[in-house]
Amino acid sequence: MQYLKPLITLSFWFNTNTPPFIMPVFIGLGALIAVILAFGIVIKWLAWKKRSNPPLHRVLSRLGRAEITVALIGFFLYFVSYEQITVVSARFWWLILFIVAAVWKVYIFLDFRKRYPIEKQALVERQAREKYLPKP
């Protein structure tokens, strides 16, 4: 529990001259970022496979793009934290990154809940109408 105590102090988050992460935290953070990147790549691959369903393709593509972007920014922050670059390795950048990632995913989820049923119904109607049209 001693490791969790600094998480509630402002000096831990907003100090620009931060001490390095302890090794287990640093390794865990790197593994978490690698998992996020792998998850983003898998989602982008699934989006590519679901091209026949444009509404699902759009949602999966947006989610995969968000995951990959967060992972790449995370790897940048991981590198500057390792190198202990003064202002850029401040802990509040990690906090901002994870807050932005959460807000971005919530926005994608809410957009999915609102637009997917409408777009799916329009796709079904278009496919039913195109079934009887001549193919070029």
Order of alpha helices (4+ residues) and beta strands (2+ residues): alpha-alpha-alpha-alpha
